[in-house]
Amino acid sequence: MSFPWAKEYTPKVPLMKWLDDRLPLPRFVYNAVGGGYPVPRNLNFFWNFGVLSGLALVIQIVTGIIMAMHYGANDAVAFWTVEHTMRDVNAGWLMRYAHANGASFFFIVVYLHIFRGLYFGSYKAPREMIWLLGLVIFLLMMATAFMGYVLPWGQMSYWGAKVITGLFGAIPVVGEPIQTWLLGGFAPGNAALNRFFSLHYLLPFVIAAVVILHIWALHIPGSSNPTGVEVKGPQDTVPFHPYYTAKDGFGAGVFFIAFAIMVYFAPNFLGHPDNYIEANPLSTPAHIVPEWYFWPFYAILRAFTVDFFFIPAKLLGVLAMFASILLLFFLPWLDTSPVRSGRYRPLFRKFYWILLLDVLVLGYCGGAPAEEPFVMISQVAAAYYFAHFLIILPLIAAYEKPLPLPGSITEAVLAKHGETAAPAAVPAE
Amino acid sequence: MATLEGSADADLSKDDGGVRRRDFINIAAVSFAGVGGVVALLPLVNQMNPSADVLALASTEVDLSGIQEGQAIKTIYRSQPLFVRHLTAKEIAEADAVDISTLRDPQTLEQRTVDGKKQWLITMGVCTHLGCVPLGAGEGENKGEYGGYFCPCHGSSYDTAARIRKGPAPLNLEVPPYSYTSETAILVG
């Protein structure tokens, strides 16, 4: 499951030899994230976000288990047990703010991880399974984040639960029974709160399991790299440890600085004040929006305002929103260009940045009130989103003339180095 | 990489007794992260300690004025039973008559009460064996063969000063910290 020149794990003390013969767990770790995993030597900082996503998952699980120790999943007390955590529990405020902002940071690093993959073509053969498993993780994250947001049982929790389960109500004929089944009632209540808590506790461990599959699939072909050129020999790689443990350690330091700034100085910046009002089934907040990480998809949902033939607008919006994510499962087969990295694809690169801008515009519109001009902008941006994947990408692949690829990773690295410091080194290699 | 190690680091190692710049950075960074990691663990552990609302209930006021001689009441201190007993002259005499050198946990009644308030015996209602609530505070309950308290779980008998006399319990019933806020009221905790 690795390159032939990968360093072999050799236990030094007798105890480790004994263990290695019976349960080779240290060998497994060594080959996964130690000296036994050869990694392309040219990874840039965008390759930090996989490890940072794992770090964010760990933060969420640790703070989440602690939050559950002080939480009561009952609609009569849920809101007050969260306030109790904030006011009375030792460092409870820290746990909750770390958990709430940790969710945002998890999405920030995962979005950067996804857009890294989009730019450098990490989804292409032979890495399709890594991409598909990553999307499964993304979907699980969205479900987990949504259900977690319901648990404080504030106004946004309640109405979020009502609106999101209402999406299923758009399905013809069986929609309403499904919504009632999901909620265990006609509106969010104690039954919904309890099942959401149960599933919110379960899903992170499912995510952790899929993360293991994701990394397993990654270790078959090995990591991709900014040139998109496959590893050709030992000179193209360095061992994961110490080279990338050090680089990821630096990235983790930067991550923690940003995380601490948010947790300690702006803990409610990404939250919504309405969620500090206890859930009230008789009054909807004036401006109801999901958390920021759902905004682009929320904008697509709201972009459909008129019925299309016999399909009601409500159903269209729901279908489009789910389609916008499911579409990504087909990406490896929509982008047929054999060149992976955007560095050598001048036309693709331009449209990549337009797509990024388009998603940011969708995000902005998703957070804005449902009125003009945001509805119209959402419609244009949503149409472009689908056009990018379904029309533009296949066309680019067919007509683009890629730049010449470097002969190897080492050649690319030395050429870059040669421009400034050691021109003599280039012909030597 | 090879060029870096070959030039800068190799030169430094000669000048600094084999300590490379990279070694220094490595040790400094790992130590910093290690100390930070340990400090970050403190709140994760401390959150399991009693929260502010639990500590706020950690003192109990008791009004003694309604408790007749020979009577006892059960109340709650730190979510556990608290026995407040108004001893009769006979019970005090019985307690004082014991040679404390024969006791498992030697204490006099004076040591277990406040000066001049020897008739007020305030103890936890928690058997020192395994934490059951002994009988004897309520009217008509079995007070055991020493006339104080009797634990039905494993048969520990306490005398009129709530000292352990028979059975598996190792210690006398615990006297919690308390003080008189007036002639007829105490604050426990």
Interface residues (C-beta under 8 A of the other chain):
Chain A: R41 V62 I66 M69 H70 H84 R87 D88 V89 N90 A91 G92 L94 M95 V238 A246 G249 G253 A422 A425
Chain B: M1 T3 N26 A29 A33 P43 L44 N46 Q47 M48 N49 S51 A52 D53 V54
